[in-house]
Amino acid sequence: MEAVKTMEKTEEIQGINKVTFGQRMKSYKRTPLSFVLWLLVNAAMIITVVVLFFLIVYILVNGIPNLTPDLFDVKYTTENVSMFPAIINTLIMTGLSLLFAVPLGIFASIYLVEYAKRGNKIVGLVRITAETLQGIPSIVYGLFGMLFFVGALGWGLSILSGAATMAIMILPLIMRTSEEALKSVPDSYREGSFGLGAGKLRTVFRIVLPSAVPGILSGIILAIGRVVGETAALMYTAGTVAEIPSNIMGSGRTLAVHMYTLSCEGLHINQAYATAVVLLITVLLINAVSSFIAKRITKG
């Protein structure tokens, strides 16, 4: 009986959907402008998917045939142009950048949402500044990092200089996405926690923050993508040395810088395509792992 009822409900829903679609088509006929907008929206969606699919296929077709064991040798030479040091440097750079930026961004967003007074002019100024910083070209961050971290602080071209520069670059992104994630948590969660006798700090870190984790991780994933794909800022701060540094004060190139350098030299274009494949796979793996962590935290 339950199966029959379920089938009947499904048929009813499908009928409602059909009627709704028919009504929409009649509405489009009565208002041609709505139909034109509907066509534009669908055309934009199709074009976006086609372009994305073309880029991925183009990279894979040109890069996979050029993937050879020599590209994954531990030591870089002019003959094998190994990308293995660049892979390790990319992971180190990403980890250090997130280590600097994530705590600052999350704590800043917690203050803006939970502790700052509503309508505070300083808070509004901070939000506008953060949104403005997101649109600044990366080369500007690179020049700032070169003048301040490399020159003024004397860190030189190093992983630390690059990570500090990237942390400044992704900090506004993490802060704004974390702020929106915290805002999306219903006020009833806070009121319920206060009603049970919990304090402000306990409510924020035990109730509000865990509920906002998926949104915060979305911002972190975007930040990771920006760090992994950055070239201009890192060339001025981390350098282009094709080896794994012995410490964070040593210079090293990331995958994106490695690919850019190979393509600019013009001698290893095929290896540059192979590097693009590895870079694409690396980003996809990082995003998949981050999404998996977010789902596990949400279920927990």
C-alpha positions as CSV (number, residue, x, y, z in Angstrom):
1,M,0.0,0.0,0.0
2,E,2.8,2.4,0.8
3,A,4.4,1.7,-2.5
4,V,1.2,2.4,-4.3
5,K,0.7,5.7,-2.4
6,T,4.3,6.7,-3.2
7,M,3.7,6.0,-6.9
8,E,0.5,8.1,-6.8
9,K,2.3,11.0,-5.2
10,T,5.1,10.8,-7.7
11,E,2.6,10.9,-10.6
12,E,0.8,13.9,-9.0
13,I,4.1,15.7,-8.6
14,Q,5.0,15.0,-12.3
15,G,1.6,16.2,-13.3
16,I,2.0,19.4,-11.4
17,N,5.5,19.9,-13.0
18,K,4.0,19.4,-16.5
19,V,1.2,21.8,-15.8
20,T,3.6,24.3,-14.4
21,F,5.9,24.0,-17.5
22,G,2.9,24.5,-19.8
23,Q,1.8,27.5,-17.8
24,R,5.2,28.9,-18.1
25,M,5.3,28.5,-21.9
26,K,1.9,30.2,-22.2
27,S,3.3,33.0,-20.0
28,Y,6.4,33.3,-22.2
29,K,4.1,33.6,-25.3
30,R,2.2,36.4,-23.6
31,T,5.4,38.2,-22.5
32,P,8.1,37.7,-25.2
33,L,10.7,39.5,-23.1
34,S,10.5,36.8,-20.5
35,F,11.0,34.2,-23.2
36,V,14.0,36.0,-24.5
37,L,15.5,36.2,-21.0
38,W,14.8,32.5,-20.6
39,L,16.7,31.8,-23.8
40,L,19.6,34.0,-22.8
41,V,19.9,32.3,-19.4
42,N,19.9,28.8,-21.0
43,A,22.3,29.9,-23.7
44,A,24.7,31.3,-21.1
45,M,24.5,28.0,-19.2
46,I,25.2,25.9,-22.3
47,I,28.1,28.1,-23.5
48,T,29.7,28.0,-20.0
49,V,29.5,24.2,-19.9
50,V,30.8,23.8,-23.4
51,V,33.7,26.1,-22.9
52,L,34.6,24.4,-19.6
53,F,34.3,21.0,-21.2
54,F,36.5,22.1,-24.2
55,L,39.2,23.5,-21.9
56,I,39.4,20.3,-19.9
57,V,39.4,18.1,-22.9
58,Y,42.0,20.3,-24.6
59,I,44.3,20.1,-21.6
60,L,43.9,16.3,-21.2
61,V,44.4,15.6,-24.9
62,N,47.6,17.6,-25.2
63,G,48.9,16.8,-21.8
64,I,48.3,13.1,-21.0
65,P,50.4,11.7,-24.0
66,N,53.4,13.8,-22.7
67,L,53.2,12.4,-19.1
68,T,56.4,10.4,-18.7
69,P,58.2,9.0,-15.6
70,D,61.0,11.5,-16.1
71,L,58.6,14.3,-15.2
72,F,58.3,12.9,-11.7
73,D,62.0,12.4,-10.9
74,V,63.0,13.7,-7.5
75,K,65.7,15.9,-8.9
76,Y,65.1,18.6,-11.6
77,T,67.5,18.8,-14.5
78,T,67.4,20.6,-17.8
79,E,66.8,17.2,-19.5
80,N,63.9,15.8,-17.5
81,V,62.4,19.2,-16.4
82,S,60.8,17.3,-13.5
83,M,57.7,18.8,-11.9
84,F,58.1,16.8,-8.7
85,P,59.9,19.6,-6.8
86,A,57.1,22.0,-8.0
87,I,54.4,19.6,-6.7
88,I,56.0,19.5,-3.2
89,N,56.5,23.3,-3.2
90,T,52.9,23.8,-4.2
91,L,51.7,21.7,-1.2
92,I,54.0,23.6,1.2
93,M,53.0,27.0,-0.2
94,T,49.3,26.1,0.1
95,G,49.6,24.8,3.6
96,L,51.6,27.8,4.9
97,S,49.3,30.3,3.2
98,L,46.2,28.6,4.8
99,L,48.0,28.5,8.2
100,F,48.4,32.2,8.1
101,A,45.1,33.3,6.5
102,V,42.5,30.9,7.8
103,P,42.6,31.6,11.5
104,L,42.8,35.4,10.9
105,G,40.0,35.3,8.4
106,I,37.7,33.2,10.6
107,F,38.3,35.1,13.8
108,A,37.8,38.4,12.0
109,S,34.5,37.2,10.6
110,I,33.4,36.0,14.0
111,Y,34.1,39.5,15.4
112,L,32.2,41.2,12.6
113,V,29.1,39.0,12.9
114,E,28.9,38.1,16.6
115,Y,30.6,40.8,18.6
116,A,30.6,44.1,16.5
117,K,27.5,46.3,17.0
118,R,25.0,46.3,14.2
119,G,25.4,49.4,12.0
120,N,28.9,50.1,13.1
121,K,30.6,52.4,10.6
122,I,34.0,50.7,11.1
123,V,32.5,47.3,10.4
124,G,31.0,48.7,7.1
125,L,34.4,50.1,6.2
126,V,36.1,46.8,6.9
127,R,33.6,45.0,4.6
128,I,34.0,47.5,1.8
129,T,37.8,47.3,2.1
130,A,37.8,43.5,2.0
131,E,35.6,43.4,-1.1
132,T,37.9,46.0,-2.7
133,L,41.0,43.9,-1.9
134,Q,39.5,40.9,-3.6
135,G,39.6,42.8,-6.9
136,I,43.2,44.0,-6.8
137,P,45.4,42.3,-9.5
138,S,47.8,39.7,-8.1
139,I,50.8,41.5,-9.6
140,V,50.1,44.3,-7.1
141,Y,50.3,41.9,-4.2
142,G,53.5,40.5,-5.7
143,L,55.1,43.9,-5.8
144,F,54.0,44.6,-2.2
145,G,55.4,41.3,-1.1
146,M,58.7,42.0,-2.9
147,L,59.1,45.4,-1.3
148,F,57.9,44.4,2.2
149,F,58.7,40.7,2.8
150,V,61.6,40.2,0.4
151,G,63.2,43.7,0.9
152,A,62.1,45.4,4.1
153,L,62.0,42.3,6.3
154,G,65.0,40.7,4.6
155,W,63.3,37.3,4.0
156,G,64.6,37.3,0.4
157,L,63.0,35.2,-2.4
158,S,61.7,32.4,-0.2
159,I,58.7,30.1,0.4
160,L,57.9,32.1,3.5
161,S,57.7,35.4,1.5
162,G,55.5,33.8,-1.0
163,A,53.2,32.2,1.6
164,A,52.9,35.5,3.5
165,T,52.0,37.3,0.3
166,M,49.4,34.7,-0.7
167,A,48.0,34.8,2.8
168,I,47.3,38.5,2.4
169,M,45.8,37.9,-1.0
170,I,43.3,35.2,0.1
171,L,42.5,36.7,3.5
172,P,39.7,39.0,2.2
173,L,38.2,36.0,0.4
174,I,38.2,33.8,3.5
175,M,36.9,36.6,5.7
176,R,34.0,37.5,3.5
177,T,32.9,33.9,2.8
178,S,33.2,33.0,6.5
179,E,31.2,36.1,7.4
180,E,28.4,35.1,5.1
181,A,28.5,31.5,6.4
182,L,28.1,32.8,9.9
183,K,25.2,35.1,8.9
184,S,23.4,32.2,7.4
185,V,23.2,30.4,10.8
186,P,19.6,31.0,12.1
187,D,19.3,33.2,15.2
188,S,17.2,30.5,16.8
189,Y,20.4,28.5,17.3
190,R,21.9,31.3,19.3
191,E,18.7,32.0,21.2
192,G,18.4,28.3,22.1
193,S,21.9,28.1,23.3
194,F,21.5,31.2,25.4
195,G,18.3,29.8,26.8
196,L,20.1,26.7,28.0
197,G,22.5,28.9,29.9
198,A,25.5,28.8,27.5
199,G,27.7,31.9,27.3
200,K,28.6,33.9,24.3
201,L,31.9,32.3,23.7
202,R,30.6,28.8,24.1
203,T,27.6,29.5,21.8
204,V,29.9,30.9,19.1
205,F,32.4,28.0,19.1
206,R,30.1,25.1,19.9
207,I,26.9,26.0,18.1
208,V,27.4,28.8,15.5
209,L,30.8,27.9,14.1
210,P,30.2,24.2,13.5
211,S,27.0,25.1,11.7
212,A,28.9,27.4,9.4
213,V,31.7,25.0,8.6
214,P,30.4,24.0,5.1
215,G,30.2,27.6,4.0
216,I,33.6,28.4,5.5
217,L,35.2,25.4,3.8
218,S,33.7,26.6,0.5
219,G,35.7,29.8,0.9
220,I,38.8,27.9,1.9
221,I,38.5,25.8,-1.3
222,L,38.3,28.9,-3.4
223,A,41.4,30.2,-1.6
224,I,43.3,27.0,-2.3
225,G,42.4,27.3,-6.0
226,R,43.8,30.8,-6.1
227,V,47.0,29.8,-4.3
228,V,47.6,26.8,-6.5
229,G,47.0,28.7,-9.7
230,E,48.9,31.9,-8.8
231,T,52.1,32.8,-10.8
232,A,52.7,36.6,-10.9
233,A,52.8,37.2,-7.1
234,L,54.9,34.1,-6.4
235,M,57.5,34.9,-9.1
236,Y,58.3,38.2,-7.2
237,T,58.3,36.7,-3.8
238,A,59.1,32.9,-3.9
239,G,61.3,32.9,-6.9
240,T,61.6,30.3,-9.7
241,V,64.2,27.9,-8.4
242,A,63.3,24.4,-9.6
243,E,64.2,22.4,-6.4
244,I,62.7,21.6,-3.0
245,P,64.2,24.1,-0.5
246,S,65.7,22.8,2.7
247,N,63.6,25.2,4.8
248,I,60.9,27.8,4.3
249,M,63.6,30.5,3.8
250,G,64.7,28.8,0.6
251,S,63.4,29.7,-2.9
252,G,61.2,27.4,-4.9
253,R,58.7,27.4,-7.7
254,T,55.1,26.1,-7.6
255,L,53.4,24.1,-10.3
256,A,51.8,27.1,-11.9
257,V,55.2,29.0,-12.0
258,H,56.8,25.8,-13.3
259,M,54.3,25.6,-16.2
260,Y,54.7,29.3,-17.0
261,T,58.5,29.0,-17.0
262,L,58.4,26.0,-19.4
263,S,56.0,27.7,-21.8
264,C,58.0,30.9,-21.8
265,E,61.2,29.1,-22.6
266,G,59.6,27.6,-25.6
267,L,61.7,24.5,-25.4
268,H,59.4,22.2,-23.4
269,I,55.9,23.0,-24.5
270,N,54.8,19.4,-24.3
271,Q,56.0,19.1,-20.8
272,A,54.1,22.4,-20.0
273,Y,50.9,20.7,-21.2
274,A,51.7,17.7,-19.0
275,T,52.2,20.0,-16.0
276,A,48.8,21.6,-16.7
277,V,47.2,18.1,-16.5
278,V,48.9,17.5,-13.1
279,L,47.8,21.0,-11.9
280,L,44.2,20.3,-13.0
281,I,44.2,16.9,-11.2
282,T,45.8,18.5,-8.1
283,V,43.1,21.1,-7.8
284,L,40.3,18.6,-8.4
285,L,41.8,16.3,-5.7
286,I,42.1,19.1,-3.2
287,N,38.5,20.2,-3.9
288,A,37.3,16.6,-3.5
289,V,39.1,16.1,-0.2
290,S,37.8,19.4,1.1
291,S,34.2,18.6,0.1
292,F,34.5,15.2,1.8
293,I,35.7,16.8,5.0
294,A,32.9,19.3,4.9
295,K,30.3,16.5,4.5
296,R,31.8,14.5,7.3
297,I,31.8,17.5,9.6
298,T,28.3,18.3,8.7
299,K,27.1,14.8,9.4
300,G,29.0,14.6,12.6
